[in-house]
Amino acid sequence: MDIMQFIPENLIMLIGGLYILGTFIKESNIKNKYIPFILLVIAMISSCLFMKELSIEAVFEGILCWGTSIGINQIQVQNRKDK
């Protein structure tokens, strides 16, 4: 199953944006446990704005972008731990 068939091309940049935003938030005074929730809300709102509609589909696509971004981050964290 290819996750990219569920994420429209115009939302691919949202994945990178969430990843970068997450690294900036991590360097702030916000506790680590709140970062995923903050990014989730931003992802859902941004997805609706990019898709120019407020729908379940746009929210779900935002959640997929969020999950992909978090997954990429966790892969990098685990790779750093293995070294």
mmCIF file of the N, C-alpha and C atoms, coordinates in Angstrom:
data_MODEL
# 
_entry.id   MODEL 
# 
loop_
_atom_site.group_PDB 
_atom_site.id 
_atom_site.type_symbol 
_atom_site.label_atom_id 
_atom_site.label_alt_id 
_atom_site.label_comp_id 
_atom_site.label_asym_id 
_atom_site.label_entity_id 
_atom_site.label_seq_id 
_atom_site.pdbx_PDB_ins_code 
_atom_site.Cartn_x 
_atom_site.Cartn_y 
_atom_site.Cartn_z 
_atom_site.occupancy 
_atom_site.B_iso_or_equiv 
_atom_site.pdbx_formal_charge 
_atom_site.auth_seq_id 
_atom_site.auth_comp_id 
_atom_site.auth_asym_id 
_atom_site.auth_atom_id 
_atom_site.pdbx_PDB_model_num 
ATOM 1   N N  . MET A 1 1  ? 0.851   -1.178 0.000  1.00 0.00 ? 1  MET A N  1 
ATOM 2   C CA . MET A 1 1  ? 0.000   0.000  0.000  1.00 0.00 ? 1  MET A CA 1 
ATOM 3   C C  . MET A 1 1  ? 0.895   1.238  0.000  1.00 0.00 ? 1  MET A C  1 
ATOM 4   N N  . ASP A 1 2  ? 0.625   2.128  -0.903 1.00 0.00 ? 2  ASP A N  1 
ATOM 5   C CA . ASP A 1 2  ? 1.410   3.351  -1.054 1.00 0.00 ? 2  ASP A CA 1 
ATOM 6   C C  . ASP A 1 2  ? 0.645   4.508  -0.421 1.00 0.00 ? 2  ASP A C  1 
ATOM 7   N N  . ILE A 1 3  ? 1.205   5.080  0.645  1.00 0.00 ? 3  ILE A N  1 
ATOM 8   C CA . ILE A 1 3  ? 0.517   6.172  1.355  1.00 0.00 ? 3  ILE A CA 1 
ATOM 9   C C  . ILE A 1 3  ? 0.359   7.403  0.473  1.00 0.00 ? 3  ILE A C  1 
ATOM 10  N N  . MET A 1 4  ? 1.250   7.559  -0.510 1.00 0.00 ? 4  MET A N  1 
ATOM 11  C CA . MET A 1 4  ? 1.211   8.754  -1.349 1.00 0.00 ? 4  MET A CA 1 
ATOM 12  C C  . MET A 1 4  ? -0.015  8.773  -2.268 1.00 0.00 ? 4  MET A C  1 
ATOM 13  N N  . GLN A 1 5  ? -0.694  7.662  -2.440 1.00 0.00 ? 5  GLN A N  1 
ATOM 14  C CA . GLN A 1 5  ? -1.925  7.688  -3.227 1.00 0.00 ? 5  GLN A CA 1 
ATOM 15  C C  . GLN A 1 5  ? -3.065  8.349  -2.453 1.00 0.00 ? 5  GLN A C  1 
ATOM 16  N N  . PHE A 1 6  ? -2.896  8.505  -1.153 1.00 0.00 ? 6  PHE A N  1 
ATOM 17  C CA . PHE A 1 6  ? -3.918  9.140  -0.329 1.00 0.00 ? 6  PHE A CA 1 
ATOM 18  C C  . PHE A 1 6  ? -3.633  10.612 -0.039 1.00 0.00 ? 6  PHE A C  1 
ATOM 19  N N  . ILE A 1 7  ? -2.408  11.055 -0.322 1.00 0.00 ? 7  ILE A N  1 
ATOM 20  C CA . ILE A 1 7  ? -2.021  12.445 -0.064 1.00 0.00 ? 7  ILE A CA 1 
ATOM 21  C C  . ILE A 1 7  ? -1.889  13.173 -1.397 1.00 0.00 ? 7  ILE A C  1 
ATOM 22  N N  . PRO A 1 8  ? -2.684  14.208 -1.632 1.00 0.00 ? 8  PRO A N  1 
ATOM 23  C CA . PRO A 1 8  ? -2.572  14.968 -2.888 1.00 0.00 ? 8  PRO A CA 1 
ATOM 24  C C  . PRO A 1 8  ? -1.200  15.633 -3.019 1.00 0.00 ? 8  PRO A C  1 
ATOM 25  N N  . GLU A 1 9  ? -0.803  15.862 -4.267 1.00 0.00 ? 9  GLU A N  1 
ATOM 26  C CA . GLU A 1 9  ? 0.517   16.440 -4.532 1.00 0.00 ? 9  GLU A CA 1 
ATOM 27  C C  . GLU A 1 9  ? 0.705   17.801 -3.869 1.00 0.00 ? 9  GLU A C  1 
ATOM 28  N N  . ASN A 1 10 ? -0.357  18.589 -3.787 1.00 0.00 ? 10 ASN A N  1 
ATOM 29  C CA . ASN A 1 10 ? -0.201  19.923 -3.197 1.00 0.00 ? 10 ASN A CA 1 
ATOM 30  C C  . ASN A 1 10 ? -0.031  19.879 -1.679 1.00 0.00 ? 10 ASN A C  1 
ATOM 31  N N  . LEU A 1 11 ? -0.187  18.719 -1.072 1.00 0.00 ? 11 LEU A N  1 
ATOM 32  C CA . LEU A 1 11 ? 0.022   18.607 0.377  1.00 0.00 ? 11 LEU A CA 1 
ATOM 33  C C  . LEU A 1 11 ? 1.374   18.003 0.738  1.00 0.00 ? 11 LEU A C  1 
ATOM 34  N N  . ILE A 1 12 ? 2.154   17.605 -0.260 1.00 0.00 ? 12 ILE A N  1 
ATOM 35  C CA . ILE A 1 12 ? 3.455   17.005 0.028  1.00 0.00 ? 12 ILE A CA 1 
ATOM 36  C C  . ILE A 1 12 ? 4.361   18.011 0.725  1.00 0.00 ? 12 ILE A C  1 
ATOM 37  N N  . MET A 1 13 ? 4.261   19.273 0.326  1.00 0.00 ? 13 MET A N  1 
ATOM 38  C CA . MET A 1 13 ? 5.094   20.286 0.988  1.00 0.00 ? 13 MET A CA 1 
ATOM 39  C C  . MET A 1 13 ? 4.675   20.490 2.443  1.00 0.00 ? 13 MET A C  1 
ATOM 40  N N  . LEU A 1 14 ? 3.443   20.130 2.788  1.00 0.00 ? 14 LEU A N  1 
ATOM 41  C CA . LEU A 1 14 ? 2.993   20.230 4.175  1.00 0.00 ? 14 LEU A CA 1 
ATOM 42  C C  . LEU A 1 14 ? 3.776   19.268 5.068  1.00 0.00 ? 14 LEU A C  1 
ATOM 43  N N  . ILE A 1 15 ? 4.134   18.113 4.538  1.00 0.00 ? 15 ILE A N  1 
ATOM 44  C CA . ILE A 1 15 ? 4.908   17.136 5.308  1.00 0.00 ? 15 ILE A CA 1 
ATOM 45  C C  . ILE A 1 15 ? 6.250   17.736 5.712  1.00 0.00 ? 15 ILE A C  1 
ATOM 46  N N  . GLY A 1 16 ? 6.943   18.317 4.741  1.00 0.00 ? 16 GLY A N  1 
ATOM 47  C CA . GLY A 1 16 ? 8.226   18.956 5.039  1.00 0.00 ? 16 GLY A CA 1 
ATOM 48  C C  . GLY A 1 16 ? 8.075   20.136 5.976  1.00 0.00 ? 16 GLY A C  1 
ATOM 49  N N  . GLY A 1 17 ? 7.022   20.912 5.764  1.00 0.00 ? 17 GLY A N  1 
ATOM 50  C CA . GLY A 1 17 ? 6.776   22.065 6.629  1.00 0.00 ? 17 GLY A CA 1 
ATOM 51  C C  . GLY A 1 17 ? 6.516   21.654 8.068  1.00 0.00 ? 17 GLY A C  1 
ATOM 52  N N  . LEU A 1 18 ? 5.757   20.587 8.251  1.00 0.00 ? 18 LEU A N  1 
ATOM 53  C CA . LEU A 1 18 ? 5.490   20.097 9.608  1.00 0.00 ? 18 LEU A CA 1 
ATOM 54  C C  . LEU A 1 18 ? 6.764   19.595 10.269 1.00 0.00 ? 18 LEU A C  1 
ATOM 55  N N  . TYR A 1 19 ? 7.599   18.926 9.482  1.00 0.00 ? 19 TYR A N  1 
ATOM 56  C CA . TYR A 1 19 ? 8.862   18.423 10.030 1.00 0.00 ? 19 TYR A CA 1 
ATOM 57  C C  . TYR A 1 19 ? 9.739   19.581 10.501 1.00 0.00 ? 19 TYR A C  1 
ATOM 58  N N  . ILE A 1 20 ? 9.880   20.589 9.659  1.00 0.00 ? 20 ILE A N  1 
ATOM 59  C CA . ILE A 1 20 ? 10.702  21.756 10.009 1.00 0.00 ? 20 ILE A CA 1 
ATOM 60  C C  . ILE A 1 20 ? 10.109  22.495 11.204 1.00 0.00 ? 20 ILE A C  1 
ATOM 61  N N  . LEU A 1 21 ? 8.790   22.677 11.192 1.00 0.00 ? 21 LEU A N  1 
ATOM 62  C CA . LEU A 1 21 ? 8.125   23.347 12.308 1.00 0.00 ? 21 LEU A CA 1 
ATOM 63  C C  . LEU A 1 21 ? 8.325   22.571 13.612 1.00 0.00 ? 21 LEU A C  1 
ATOM 64  N N  . GLY A 1 22 ? 8.271   21.255 13.520 1.00 0.00 ? 22 GLY A N  1 
ATOM 65  C CA . GLY A 1 22 ? 8.490   20.425 14.701 1.00 0.00 ? 22 GLY A CA 1 
ATOM 66  C C  . GLY A 1 22 ? 9.879   20.595 15.286 1.00 0.00 ? 22 GLY A C  1 
ATOM 67  N N  . THR A 1 23 ? 10.887  20.728 14.425 1.00 0.00 ? 23 THR A N  1 
ATOM 68  C CA . THR A 1 23 ? 12.247  20.935 14.936 1.00 0.00 ? 23 THR A CA 1 
ATOM 69  C C  . THR A 1 23 ? 12.381  22.296 15.610 1.00 0.00 ? 23 THR A C  1 
ATOM 70  N N  . PHE A 1 24 ? 11.706  23.313 15.064 1.00 0.00 ? 24 PHE A N  1 
ATOM 71  C CA . PHE A 1 24 ? 11.736  24.629 15.712 1.00 0.00 ? 24 PHE A CA 1 
ATOM 72  C C  . PHE A 1 24 ? 11.004  24.606 17.053 1.00 0.00 ? 24 PHE A C  1 
ATOM 73  N N  . ILE A 1 25 ? 9.862   23.927 17.093 1.00 0.00 ? 25 ILE A N  1 
ATOM 74  C CA . ILE A 1 25 ? 9.106   23.848 18.345 1.00 0.00 ? 25 ILE A CA 1 
ATOM 75  C C  . ILE A 1 25 ? 9.909   23.086 19.400 1.00 0.00 ? 25 ILE A C  1 
ATOM 76  N N  . LYS A 1 26 ? 10.632  22.046 18.979 1.00 0.00 ? 26 LYS A N  1 
ATOM 77  C CA . LYS A 1 26 ? 11.424  21.254 19.922 1.00 0.00 ? 26 LYS A CA 1 
ATOM 78  C C  . LYS A 1 26 ? 12.485  22.105 20.611 1.00 0.00 ? 26 LYS A C  1 
ATOM 79  N N  . GLU A 1 27 ? 13.009  23.096 19.907 1.00 0.00 ? 27 GLU A N  1 
ATOM 80  C CA . GLU A 1 27 ? 14.034  23.966 20.489 1.00 0.00 ? 27 GLU A CA 1 
ATOM 81  C C  . GLU A 1 27 ? 13.444  25.049 21.391 1.00 0.00 ? 27 GLU A C  1 
ATOM 82  N N  . SER A 1 28 ? 12.119  25.174 21.419 1.00 0.00 ? 28 SER A N  1 
ATOM 83  C CA . SER A 1 28 ? 11.478  26.186 22.261 1.00 0.00 ? 28 SER A CA 1 
ATOM 84  C C  . SER A 1 28 ? 11.249  25.624 23.665 1.00 0.00 ? 28 SER A C  1 
ATOM 85  N N  . ASN A 1 29 ? 10.513  26.364 24.462 1.00 0.00 ? 29 ASN A N  1 
ATOM 86  C CA . ASN A 1 29 ? 10.243  25.948 25.843 1.00 0.00 ? 29 ASN A CA 1 
ATOM 87  C C  . ASN A 1 29 ? 9.050   25.004 25.966 1.00 0.00 ? 29 ASN A C  1 
ATOM 88  N N  . ILE A 1 30 ? 8.461   24.611 24.866 1.00 0.00 ? 30 ILE A N  1 
ATOM 89  C CA . ILE A 1 30 ? 7.293   23.724 24.892 1.00 0.00 ? 30 ILE A CA 1 
ATOM 90  C C  . ILE A 1 30 ? 7.753   22.300 25.205 1.00 0.00 ? 30 ILE A C  1 
ATOM 91  N N  . LYS A 1 31 ? 7.026   21.626 26.090 1.00 0.00 ? 31 LYS A N  1 
ATOM 92  C CA . LYS A 1 31 ? 7.371   20.258 26.469 1.00 0.00 ? 31 LYS A CA 1 
ATOM 93  C C  . LYS A 1 31 ? 7.202   19.321 25.273 1.00 0.00 ? 31 LYS A C  1 
ATOM 94  N N  . ASN A 1 32 ? 8.080   18.319 25.202 1.00 0.00 ? 32 ASN A N  1 
ATOM 95  C CA . ASN A 1 32 ? 8.075   17.373 24.084 1.00 0.00 ? 32 ASN A CA 1 
ATOM 96  C C  . ASN A 1 32 ? 6.747   16.644 23.922 1.00 0.00 ? 32 ASN A C  1 
ATOM 97  N N  . LYS A 1 33 ? 6.060   16.379 25.034 1.00 0.00 ? 33 LYS A N  1 
ATOM 98  C CA . LYS A 1 33 ? 4.818   15.617 24.942 1.00 0.00 ? 33 LYS A CA 1 
ATOM 99  C C  . LYS A 1 33 ? 3.707   16.382 24.229 1.00 0.00 ? 33 LYS A C  1 
ATOM 100 N N  . TYR A 1 34 ? 3.818   17.709 24.139 1.00 0.00 ? 34 TYR A N  1 
ATOM 101 C CA . TYR A 1 34 ? 2.789   18.512 23.479 1.00 0.00 ? 34 TYR A CA 1 
ATOM 102 C C  . TYR A 1 34 ? 3.064   18.740 21.990 1.00 0.00 ? 34 TYR A C  1 
ATOM 103 N N  . ILE A 1 35 ? 4.282   18.496 21.553 1.00 0.00 ? 35 ILE A N  1 
ATOM 104 C CA . ILE A 1 35 ? 4.653   18.792 20.164 1.00 0.00 ? 35 ILE A CA 1 
ATOM 105 C C  . ILE A 1 35 ? 3.794   18.024 19.157 1.00 0.00 ? 35 ILE A C  1 
ATOM 106 N N  . PRO A 1 36 ? 3.578   16.709 19.310 1.00 0.00 ? 36 PRO A N  1 
ATOM 107 C CA . PRO A 1 36 ? 2.741   16.009 18.326 1.00 0.00 ? 36 PRO A CA 1 
ATOM 108 C C  . PRO A 1 36 ? 1.316   16.561 18.239 1.00 0.00 ? 36 PRO A C  1 
ATOM 109 N N  . PHE A 1 37 ? 0.749   16.951 19.362 1.00 0.00 ? 37 PHE A N  1 
ATOM 110 C CA . PHE A 1 37 ? -0.613  17.479 19.350 1.00 0.00 ? 37 PHE A CA 1 
ATOM 111 C C  . PHE A 1 37 ? -0.682  18.848 18.678 1.00 0.00 ? 37 PHE A C  1 
ATOM 112 N N  . ILE A 1 38 ? 0.325   19.673 18.927 1.00 0.00 ? 38 ILE A N  1 
ATOM 113 C CA . ILE A 1 38 ? 0.388   20.981 18.273 1.00 0.00 ? 38 ILE A CA 1 
ATOM 114 C C  . ILE A 1 38 ? 0.507   20.798 16.765 1.00 0.00 ? 38 ILE A C  1 
ATOM 115 N N  . LEU A 1 39 ? 1.395   19.890 16.357 1.00 0.00 ? 39 LEU A N  1 
ATOM 116 C CA . LEU A 1 39 ? 1.580   19.643 14.927 1.00 0.00 ? 39 LEU A CA 1 
ATOM 117 C C  . LEU A 1 39 ? 0.329   19.038 14.293 1.00 0.00 ? 39 LEU A C  1 
ATOM 118 N N  . LEU A 1 40 ? -0.397  18.205 15.040 1.00 0.00 ? 40 LEU A N  1 
ATOM 119 C CA . LEU A 1 40 ? -1.626  17.613 14.514 1.00 0.00 ? 40 LEU A CA 1 
ATOM 120 C C  . LEU A 1 40 ? -2.662  18.682 14.200 1.00 0.00 ? 40 LEU A C  1 
ATOM 121 N N  . VAL A 1 41 ? -2.853  19.605 15.118 1.00 0.00 ? 41 VAL A N  1 
ATOM 122 C CA . VAL A 1 41 ? -3.819  20.690 14.898 1.00 0.00 ? 41 VAL A CA 1 
ATOM 123 C C  . VAL A 1 41 ? -3.391  21.548 13.713 1.00 0.00 ? 41 VAL A C  1 
ATOM 124 N N  . ILE A 1 42 ? -2.108  21.879 13.655 1.00 0.00 ? 42 ILE A N  1 
ATOM 125 C CA . ILE A 1 42 ? -1.601  22.682 12.537 1.00 0.00 ? 42 ILE A CA 1 
ATOM 126 C C  . ILE A 1 42 ? -1.781  21.937 11.221 1.00 0.00 ? 42 ILE A C  1 
ATOM 127 N N  . ALA A 1 43 ? -1.532  20.632 11.220 1.00 0.00 ? 43 ALA A N  1 
ATOM 128 C CA . ALA A 1 43 ? -1.672  19.832 9.999  1.00 0.00 ? 43 ALA A CA 1 
ATOM 129 C C  . ALA A 1 43 ? -3.114  19.806 9.507  1.00 0.00 ? 43 ALA A C  1 
ATOM 130 N N  . MET A 1 44 ? -4.055  19.610 10.416 1.00 0.00 ? 44 MET A N  1 
ATOM 131 C CA . MET A 1 44 ? -5.463  19.552 10.004 1.00 0.00 ? 44 MET A CA 1 
ATOM 132 C C  . MET A 1 44 ? -5.939  20.898 9.470  1.00 0.00 ? 44 MET A C  1 
ATOM 133 N N  . ILE A 1 45 ? -5.576  21.976 10.142 1.00 0.00 ? 45 ILE A N  1 
ATOM 134 C CA . ILE A 1 45 ? -5.983  23.311 9.689  1.00 0.00 ? 45 ILE A CA 1 
ATOM 135 C C  . ILE A 1 45 ? -5.316  23.648 8.361  1.00 0.00 ? 45 ILE A C  1 
ATOM 136 N N  . SER A 1 46 ? -4.013  23.372 8.255  1.00 0.00 ? 46 SER A N  1 
ATOM 137 C CA . SER A 1 46 ? -3.286  23.678 7.020  1.00 0.00 ? 46 SER A CA 1 
ATOM 138 C C  . SER A 1 46 ? -3.822  22.877 5.844  1.00 0.00 ? 46 SER A C  1 
ATOM 139 N N  . SER A 1 47 ? -4.152  21.630 6.083  1.00 0.00 ? 47 SER A N  1 
ATOM 140 C CA . SER A 1 47 ? -4.698  20.799 5.015  1.00 0.00 ? 47 SER A CA 1 
ATOM 141 C C  . SER A 1 47 ? -6.014  21.364 4.496  1.00 0.00 ? 47 SER A C  1 
ATOM 142 N N  . CYS A 1 48 ? -6.868  21.790 5.400  1.00 0.00 ? 48 CYS A N  1 
ATOM 143 C CA . CYS A 1 48 ? -8.140  22.399 4.979  1.00 0.00 ? 48 CYS A CA 1 
ATOM 144 C C  . CYS A 1 48 ? -7.896  23.684 4.193  1.00 0.00 ? 48 CYS A C  1 
ATOM 145 N N  . LEU A 1 49 ? -6.901  24.460 4.605  1.00 0.00 ? 49 LEU A N  1 
ATOM 146 C CA . LEU A 1 49 ? -6.589  25.699 3.885  1.00 0.00 ? 49 LEU A CA 1 
ATOM 147 C C  . LEU A 1 49 ? -6.014  25.403 2.504  1.00 0.00 ? 49 LEU A C  1 
ATOM 148 N N  . PHE A 1 50 ? -5.098  24.430 2.416  1.00 0.00 ? 50 PHE A N  1 
ATOM 149 C CA . PHE A 1 50 ? -4.520  24.075 1.120  1.00 0.00 ? 50 PHE A CA 1 
ATOM 150 C C  . PHE A 1 50 ? -5.562  23.493 0.178  1.00 0.00 ? 50 PHE A C  1 
ATOM 151 N N  . MET A 1 51 ? -6.465  22.683 0.712  1.00 0.00 ? 51 MET A N  1 
ATOM 152 C CA . MET A 1 51 ? -7.497  22.049 -0.118 1.00 0.00 ? 51 MET A CA 1 
ATOM 153 C C  . MET A 1 51 ? -8.668  22.999 -0.390 1.00 0.00 ? 51 MET A C  1 
ATOM 154 N N  . LYS A 1 52 ? -8.683  24.135 0.299  1.00 0.00 ? 52 LYS A N  1 
ATOM 155 C CA . LYS A 1 52 ? -9.721  25.158 0.150  1.00 0.00 ? 52 LYS A CA 1 
ATOM 156 C C  . LYS A 1 52 ? -11.117 24.611 0.433  1.00 0.00 ? 52 LYS A C  1 
ATOM 157 N N  . GLU A 1 53 ? -11.186 23.734 1.428  1.00 0.00 ? 53 GLU A N  1 
ATOM 158 C CA . GLU A 1 53 ? -12.477 23.198 1.847  1.00 0.00 ? 53 GLU A CA 1 
ATOM 159 C C  . GLU A 1 53 ? -12.354 22.643 3.264  1.00 0.00 ? 53 GLU A C  1 
ATOM 160 N N  . LEU A 1 54 ? -13.442 22.702 3.965  1.00 0.00 ? 54 LEU A N  1 
ATOM 161 C CA . LEU A 1 54 ? -13.510 22.099 5.288  1.00 0.00 ? 54 LEU A CA 1 
ATOM 162 C C  . LEU A 1 54 ? -14.318 20.822 5.142  1.00 0.00 ? 54 LEU A C  1 
ATOM 163 N N  . SER A 1 55 ? -13.609 19.716 5.058  1.00 0.00 ? 55 SER A N  1 
ATOM 164 C CA . SER A 1 55 ? -14.275 18.431 4.875  1.00 0.00 ? 55 SER A CA 1 
ATOM 165 C C  . SER A 1 55 ? -13.521 17.358 5.655  1.00 0.00 ? 55 SER A C  1 
ATOM 166 N N  . ILE A 1 56 ? -14.179 16.239 5.838  1.00 0.00 ? 56 ILE A N  1 
ATOM 167 C CA . ILE A 1 56 ? -13.552 15.108 6.517  1.00 0.00 ? 56 ILE A CA 1 
ATOM 168 C C  . ILE A 1 56 ? -12.338 14.639 5.727  1.00 0.00 ? 56 ILE A C  1 
ATOM 169 N N  . GLU A 1 57 ? -12.448 14.657 4.407  1.00 0.00 ? 57 GLU A N  1 
ATOM 170 C CA . GLU A 1 57 ? -11.341 14.222 3.551  1.00 0.00 ? 57 GLU A CA 1 
ATOM 171 C C  . GLU A 1 57 ? -10.110 15.113 3.750  1.00 0.00 ? 57 GLU A C  1 
ATOM 172 N N  . ALA A 1 58 ? -10.307 16.419 3.794  1.00 0.00 ? 58 ALA A N  1 
ATOM 173 C CA . ALA A 1 58 ? -9.187  17.348 3.990  1.00 0.00 ? 58 ALA A CA 1 
ATOM 174 C C  . ALA A 1 58 ? -8.564  17.157 5.369  1.00 0.00 ? 58 ALA A C  1 
ATOM 175 N N  . VAL A 1 59 ? -9.389  16.946 6.380  1.00 0.00 ? 59 VAL A N  1 
ATOM 176 C CA . VAL A 1 59 ? -8.874  16.711 7.736  1.00 0.00 ? 59 VAL A CA 1 
ATOM 177 C C  . VAL A 1 59 ? -8.089  15.400 7.776  1.00 0.00 ? 59 VAL A C  1 
ATOM 178 N N  . PHE A 1 60 ? -8.626  14.356 7.151  1.00 0.00 ? 60 PHE A N  1 
ATOM 179 C CA . PHE A 1 60 ? -7.951  13.059 7.113  1.00 0.00 ? 60 PHE A CA 1 
ATOM 180 C C  . PHE A 1 60 ? -6.611  13.161 6.385  1.00 0.00 ? 60 PHE A C  1 
ATOM 181 N N  . GLU A 1 61 ? -6.564  13.911 5.296  1.00 0.00 ? 61 GLU A N  1 
ATOM 182 C CA . GLU A 1 61 ? -5.308  14.094 4.569  1.00 0.00 ? 61 GLU A CA 1 
ATOM 183 C C  . GLU A 1 61 ? -4.295  14.854 5.426  1.00 0.00 ? 61 GLU A C  1 
ATOM 184 N N  . GLY A 1 62 ? -4.770  15.799 6.231  1.00 0.00 ? 62 GLY A N  1 
ATOM 185 C CA . GLY A 1 62 ? -3.890  16.490 7.166  1.00 0.00 ? 62 GLY A CA 1 
ATOM 186 C C  . GLY A 1 62 ? -3.318  15.542 8.202  1.00 0.00 ? 62 GLY A C  1 
ATOM 187 N N  . ILE A 1 63 ? -4.155  14.623 8.677  1.00 0.00 ? 63 ILE A N  1 
ATOM 188 C CA . ILE A 1 63 ? -3.691  13.625 9.645  1.00 0.00 ? 63 ILE A CA 1 
ATOM 189 C C  . ILE A 1 63 ? -2.645  12.714 9.010  1.00 0.00 ? 63 ILE A C  1 
ATOM 190 N N  . LEU A 1 64 ? -2.840  12.342 7.747  1.00 0.00 ? 64 LEU A N  1 
ATOM 191 C CA . LEU A 1 64 ? -1.850  11.521 7.046  1.00 0.00 ? 64 LEU A CA 1 
ATOM 192 C C  . LEU A 1 64 ? -0.520  12.265 6.890  1.00 0.00 ? 64 LEU A C  1 
ATOM 193 N N  . CYS A 1 65 ? -0.594  13.545 6.560  1.00 0.00 ? 65 CYS A N  1 
ATOM 194 C CA . CYS A 1 65 ? 0.630   14.358 6.449  1.00 0.00 ? 65 CYS A CA 1 
ATOM 195 C C  . CYS A 1 65 ? 1.337   14.437 7.795  1.00 0.00 ? 65 CYS A C  1 
ATOM 196 N N  . TRP A 1 66 ? 0.568   14.634 8.856  1.00 0.00 ? 66 TRP A N  1 
ATOM 197 C CA . TRP A 1 66 ? 1.118   14.688 10.207 1.00 0.00 ? 66 TRP A CA 1 
ATOM 198 C C  . TRP A 1 66 ? 1.810   13.369 10.553 1.00 0.00 ? 66 TRP A C  1 
ATOM 199 N N  . GLY A 1 67 ? 1.132   12.268 10.299 1.00 0.00 ? 67 GLY A N  1 
ATOM 200 C CA . GLY A 1 67 ? 1.700   10.957 10.612 1.00 0.00 ? 67 GLY A CA 1 
ATOM 201 C C  . GLY A 1 67 ? 2.966   10.672 9.826  1.00 0.00 ? 67 GLY A C  1 
ATOM 202 N N  . THR A 1 68 ? 2.982   11.074 8.569  1.00 0.00 ? 68 THR A N  1 
ATOM 203 C CA . THR A 1 68 ? 4.175   10.887 7.747  1.00 0.00 ? 68 THR A CA 1 
ATOM 204 C C  . THR A 1 68 ? 5.327   11.720 8.286  1.00 0.00 ? 68 THR A C  1 
ATOM 205 N N  . SER A 1 69 ? 5.044   12.950 8.652  1.00 0.00 ? 69 SER A N  1 
ATOM 206 C CA . SER A 1 69 ? 6.077   13.834 9.195  1.00 0.00 ? 69 SER A CA 1 
ATOM 207 C C  . SER A 1 69 ? 6.629   13.294 10.511 1.00 0.00 ? 69 SER A C  1 
ATOM 208 N N  . ILE A 1 70 ? 5.753   12.851 11.386 1.00 0.00 ? 70 ILE A N  1 
ATOM 209 C CA . ILE A 1 70 ? 6.174   12.282 12.670 1.00 0.00 ? 70 ILE A CA 1 
ATOM 210 C C  . ILE A 1 70 ? 6.970   10.998 12.438 1.00 0.00 ? 70 ILE A C  1 
ATOM 211 N N  . GLY A 1 71 ? 6.533   10.192 11.478 1.00 0.00 ? 71 GLY A N  1 
ATOM 212 C CA . GLY A 1 71 ? 7.244   8.954  11.154 1.00 0.00 ? 71 GLY A CA 1 
ATOM 213 C C  . GLY A 1 71 ? 8.652   9.211  10.657 1.00 0.00 ? 71 GLY A C  1 
ATOM 214 N N  . ILE A 1 72 ? 8.811   10.203 9.782  1.00 0.00 ? 72 ILE A N  1 
ATOM 215 C CA . ILE A 1 72 ? 10.138  10.562 9.281  1.00 0.00 ? 72 ILE A CA 1 
ATOM 216 C C  . ILE A 1 72 ? 11.032  10.995 10.439 1.00 0.00 ? 72 ILE A C  1 
ATOM 217 N N  . ASN A 1 73 ? 10.468  11.796 11.331 1.00 0.00 ? 73 ASN A N  1 
ATOM 218 C CA . ASN A 1 73 ? 11.238  12.253 12.490 1.00 0.00 ? 73 ASN A CA 1 
ATOM 219 C C  . ASN A 1 73 ? 11.673  11.076 13.350 1.00 0.00 ? 73 ASN A C  1 
ATOM 220 N N  . GLN A 1 74 ? 10.780  10.146 13.604 1.00 0.00 ? 74 GLN A N  1 
ATOM 221 C CA . GLN A 1 74 ? 11.103  9.016  14.469 1.00 0.00 ? 74 GLN A CA 1 
ATOM 222 C C  . GLN A 1 74 ? 12.137  8.091  13.833 1.00 0.00 ? 74 GLN A C  1 
ATOM 223 N N  . ILE A 1 75 ? 12.093  7.941  12.521 1.00 0.00 ? 75 ILE A N  1 
ATOM 224 C CA . ILE A 1 75 ? 13.112  7.144  11.832 1.00 0.00 ? 75 ILE A CA 1 
ATOM 225 C C  . ILE A 1 75 ? 14.483  7.771  12.038 1.00 0.00 ? 75 ILE A C  1 
ATOM 226 N N  . GLN A 1 76 ? 14.555  9.094  11.917 1.00 0.00 ? 76 GLN A N  1 
ATOM 227 C CA . GLN A 1 76 ? 15.836  9.776  12.122 1.00 0.00 ? 76 GLN A CA 1 
ATOM 228 C C  . GLN A 1 76 ? 16.299  9.663  13.573 1.00 0.00 ? 76 GLN A C  1 
ATOM 229 N N  . VAL A 1 77 ? 15.388  9.780  14.513 1.00 0.00 ? 77 VAL A N  1 
ATOM 230 C CA . VAL A 1 77 ? 15.747  9.657  15.931 1.00 0.00 ? 77 VAL A CA 1 
ATOM 231 C C  . VAL A 1 77 ? 16.288  8.256  16.212 1.00 0.00 ? 77 VAL A C  1 
ATOM 232 N N  . GLN A 1 78 ? 15.621  7.238  15.709 1.00 0.00 ? 78 GLN A N  1 
ATOM 233 C CA . GLN A 1 78 ? 16.059  5.863  15.941 1.00 0.00 ? 78 GLN A CA 1 
ATOM 234 C C  . GLN A 1 78 ? 17.397  5.582  15.271 1.00 0.00 ? 78 GLN A C  1 
ATOM 235 N N  . ASN A 1 79 ? 17.623  6.143  14.088 1.00 0.00 ? 79 ASN A N  1 
ATOM 236 C CA . ASN A 1 79 ? 18.910  5.951  13.412 1.00 0.00 ? 79 ASN A CA 1 
ATOM 237 C C  . ASN A 1 79 ? 20.045  6.595  14.192 1.00 0.00 ? 79 ASN A C  1 
ATOM 238 N N  . ARG A 1 80 ? 19.785  7.740  14.815 1.00 0.00 ? 80 ARG A N  1 
ATOM 239 C CA . ARG A 1 80 ? 20.812  8.390  15.639 1.00 0.00 ? 80 ARG A CA 1 
ATOM 240 C C  . ARG A 1 80 ? 21.121  7.559  16.884 1.00 0.00 ? 80 ARG A C  1 
ATOM 241 N N  . LYS A 1 81 ? 20.107  6.912  17.457 1.00 0.00 ? 81 LYS A N  1 
ATOM 242 C CA . LYS A 1 81 ? 20.315  6.086  18.653 1.00 0.00 ? 81 LYS A CA 1 
ATOM 243 C C  . LYS A 1 81 ? 21.143  4.843  18.328 1.00 0.00 ? 81 LYS A C  1 
ATOM 244 N N  . ASP A 1 82 ? 20.973  4.300  17.125 1.00 0.00 ? 82 ASP A N  1 
ATOM 245 C CA . ASP A 1 82 ? 21.681  3.081  16.741 1.00 0.00 ? 82 ASP A CA 1 
ATOM 246 C C  . ASP A 1 82 ? 23.169  3.308  16.510 1.00 0.00 ? 82 ASP A C  1 
ATOM 247 N N  . LYS A 1 83 ? 23.571  4.536  16.256 1.00 0.00 ? 83 LYS A N  1 
ATOM 248 C CA . LYS A 1 83 ? 24.988  4.808  15.952 1.00 0.00 ? 83 LYS A CA 1 
ATOM 249 C C  . LYS A 1 83 ? 25.823  4.854  17.175 1.00 0.00 ? 83 LYS A C  1 
# 
